């Protein structure tokens, strides 16, 4: 999403303008010439808003996609972790089964 020149509202710094954008990173300049770097779209989840309503609607779609992507990645990592735990449990059961099946000779 092209944000260059867009006006943003920061919950502490106030009104600013996006002056640089590269990939998912951008720089906004606030009053007094203060520049801050942000990640897109993550920074708009909490402390930044777009002044332009149309851009805001596009942003909301990107935020929804971002949340879904993060959720999918977390679910995939959880699935891998569950598989690792299940495999470890199978190996432990196999190992414990071998230990139980040993024959001991009484003297």
TABELFEN-V188421 format. One line per field, one symbol per residue. phi: phi as a letter, one per 20 degrees, with the letter a starting at -180 (. if undefined). burial: # if it has 9 or more other ideal C-beta (glycine too) atoms within 8 Angstrom, else .. A space follows every 10 residues. Layout:
BEGIN
phi: ???
burial: ???
END
This chain:
BEGIN
phi: .edgnfedde fdenebcfdb bbmecbdddd gnnfdcecdd egfefcdcce ffffffffff ffffffffff ffffffffff ffffffffff ffffffffff efedded
burial: ..##.##### ....####.. #...###### ....##.#.# #.##...#.# ....##.##. .##..#.... .......... .......... .......... .......
END
